[in-house]
Amino acid sequence: MDLPIGALLREWRQRRKLSQLDLAIAAEVSSRHISFVETGRTIPSRAMVLHLAEHLDIPLGERNRLLMAAGHAPEFSRREWDDPALAPARDAVARVLRLHEPYPALAVDRRWNLVQANDCVRVFFDEVDPALLEPPINMMRLGLHPKGFANRLTNLAQVRSFLLPRLSRQVTATGDPELAALHQELSSYSEPPDARTPEPDPPAILLPIRLTHADVELALFSTITTFGTAFDLTLDEIAVEAYFPADETTAAHLRRIARLRR
């Protein structure tokens, strides 16, 4: 059953750990108005819903839900990734991925499902259970599943300790039940008994992903890029993750396998 606008607003305010006064000060409205909206005594205007949603950093899809709960039309559209209207964005992502070769790079949606990748991501796909490569390929699952490339991670405990809290924060931030189910699933996976957990290196400033491939231990780190001015739900949720070599051994191996695949 859909909740009224007041209940939805209160839920998001509490999720952000803000009091009514905190939100009122941030949004430059009266706390009385916030109280009236939350109790149903006032139905906020379209502009006010969007204004409060911006200050609560609510995802675009949920902003649509708040608007409809207040009796307004949704503001943001959602298109399929292959929609012609998104062609410029797809081309931009493809260019970024291609230019990153011979290093792996990929694009995922908000649930970590793969939407685009360069050929070098095969370093992750090799030796995994083919069932995990059936679309949609979930990169979180692929990385932590015992039949994914988790069994080739020599610092699996480190990677798990980084990814699971990150996914948990995403669940809290979005309220997405599918992400919550994914987090529960991934948390249930046990670590291989022989997984090595290197001691943290004090000078390290990035989490390395240590992955064996063709009997070579690779060390990678990643960056994430998003569209900062997206007003389409699909585009707003796309993230491009690019992997870089953390040492020359890794760089040389990735260059070598890229040449072999040409």
N, C-alpha and C positions, 0 to 999 in steps of 0.2 A: 504494500500500500504506500502511495506517495505521501511524503510528509509535507505539511504546510511550510510556507516560506520562513516563518518564525523559528520552527523547530530545526529546519535545515541550517539557518544562519547560526543558531545557538550551537549546533553540533560542530560546525566549522570553527566557530570562535573558541570553543572549548578544546578542539583538536589542536589549535594554534596556541593554547594555553594563555589566552587573553581574557581579561575581565571586560565587562561592558564598558567600563571607563577607559581601559586601555584602547579598545577599538574606537571609541568615540573620539579620543584625543588624536589617534593616528589618522582617522578619516575626517577630522574636523567637523563632527556633528555632535549633537547633544547626546549624553548617555540616556536621557529620557526617551529620545527618539529610538535608540537601539533597543531599549526596554520595551517600548510600545510595539516595535516590529516583532520582537521575539515572542511576545505574549499574544500577538494577533490583533492588537488594538489598532494597528496601523498597517496598511498594505503599502510597501515602498514602491516608488516609481521605478520605471525601467532604469533610468540613470542612476538612481540610488542603489539598486541591486548591483549594478556593474561597479559602482564606486566602492561599495563595501567589499565586494568579491575581490577587487584589485588589492585592497589593503589586507585581505585575508590570504592573498596568494592562492586563490582557489583555481584548480585546473579549468581550462576552457569548457570542457564537457560538463563539469559540475556547475559552471556558471549558467549554462543553458538550463540545467535542471532547476536552479534557483529562480531564473526568469520565468519559467513555465509555472512553477509553484506560486509565483506572485501574479499569475494571469497574463504574462507577457509572452510574445513570440521569442523563440531562441535567437541568439545573436550570431552564433558561430556554426558554420557548416562542417560536414564531414564528407570527405571524398575517398574513394579507393585510391591506393597508391599509384595505380596505373591510369587514373583519370587524366584526360588530355589537359585539363586545367593545371595539373601539377607537373606538366612536362618540363618547364624551366627548372623547377626544384629538383626533379629526378636527374636532369642533365647536370646540374651543379653537383649533386651528390656523386654521380658516376664519374665526373671529372676529378673530384677530390680523391675518390677511391683509386682511380687509375693512376693519378700522379703520385700516389703514395707507394706504388710498387717500386722495388721488390718486397716491400714490407706489407703485412696483412692490414686490411682496413675493411670495415663493414658498417652497415646502417641497420639499426633496430627500431622497432616501435616501442611504445611505452611499456609493453609487457615483455620486452626483450626478445621478440620474435624477429628473425632475420628478414629484411626486406631487400637488401642489396649488398653486394660484397665484391671485392676484387678477387682475382684468381689465387692470390697468395694466402687466403684464409684456409686453403687446403692443409696447411700445416696443423690446423686444429682438427680438421675433419678426418685426416688419415687415422685408420685403425679404430674408429669408433663404431658402435653398433649401428648398422644401416637403418634400423627403426628410428633412431634419434635424428636421422637426416631426412625423415619424411616431413614435408611441409605441414604446418609451419615449424621451422627449426627454431627452438628456443635456446638462445645462447647461454643463458644462466643454467638451464638444465644440462646442456651439452658439456658445460665446464665442470659441473659438480656431480653429475650422474656417474655411478661406478662403471657403467659401460660407455661413458663419453670419454673425454680426454682427461678426466680426473685421475685415472690410473697412470697417466704420463706426467702428472704434475709432481715435481719433487718437493714442492713447498705447499702441498694441498691444504694443510692446516692454516697456513698464513692466508691463502687465497680465500678459504671459507670464512675465516674470521673477519675478512674485509667485505666480502660480497653479501653475506647473510645480514649483517647489520645495515648495510646499504639498502638492501631490498626491504628490510623491516621499516626503515625510515621512509622509503617510497610508499609503502602500504599506509603508514600513518599520514603522510602528506596528501595522498590521493583518495584514501578510503576505498580503493579498488578491490572488490572481493576476489577477482581472479588472481591478482598479485598476492593477496593474502593466502590463497590456496597454493600458489606456487612456492611461497616462502615456507609454508608448512611442509610441503613435499620435499623441498631441498634440505630443510633442517633435519628430515628423517634419515637422510643418507648417511651411512657410516663411512668413516675414513678407512682406506686400506691399512692393514696392520703394519705395513712396511713403509708407510709414508714418512718421508724425512721432513722434519721441521727445523730449518736452520735458525740459529739464534739471530735475533734482530741485530742488524749492523748499525751502530750508532750514527755513522756519517750518512746512512742512506736517507734519501729524501723522497723516494718513490717506492711503492710496493712492486717488487719484481714478480713476474710470472715465469717460473722456472719449469720448462716443458721439454721433455725428451722427444727428439724427432730424428729417425734414422741414426740412432745411437749417438746423437749429439745433444748435449744439454743446452737449451736455448734460454736466454734471459731477456725478457721483454717487459716494457712498461707501456701504459696506454694513456691516451688523452681522449676526451669526449667533447664534441662540438654539437651545438643545437642551433636551430633557426631562432634568432632573437626577436624577430618581429612578425611571427606567424599569426594569422588570424583564421586559419583553417585548422580544425581539430587534428586531422591526420598529420599535417606538417608540424604543428606545435609539438607533437609527440615523437617525432623522429630524432634520433641521436646518432651521430657518426662517431664510431670508436676507431681510432687509429693506433696501431701498435708500432713501437720503435724498439730497435735492438739496444740492449743495455751494455753490450760489450762487442768487441770486434769479432769474436768467434761466432756469435749469433748473426751479425751483419753478413759475414762471409758465407755462412751456411744458407741464409735466405737468398742472397744473390746467386748462389750456385744452383739452388733448386728452381729459382725463377728462370735461369738460363736453360735448364734441362726441360722445362715445360713449354718452351717456345717452339 
